[in-house]
Amino acid sequence: MVSHDDIRTLALSLPGAFEQASFGGHPSWRTKPRMFAWIREDPEALVVWVESEDEKQAMITESWRLRAPRSLVKGWDAAHP
């Protein structure tokens, strides 16, 4: 499980990034002038921006690939060359 501190460390390691309270005091990370990530509360989630819907779906699939049993991943890979 990734903690708020893990997210904070990663976000603040990026050039020009800073933390600012946003949306009810929840932490967000920005570069001037835009937010690039924030933690929402209900349900708790890390919100990030991606370039396209395809990229968003790829992130969900990659998360599944990292956590699913190898046999399921092999089956997925065989069906989606």
Secondary structure, 3 states (H helix, E strand, C coil): CCCHHHHHHHHHCCCCCEEEEECCCEEEEEECCEEEEEEEECCEEEEECCCCHHHHHHHHHHHHHHHCCHHHHHHHHHHCC
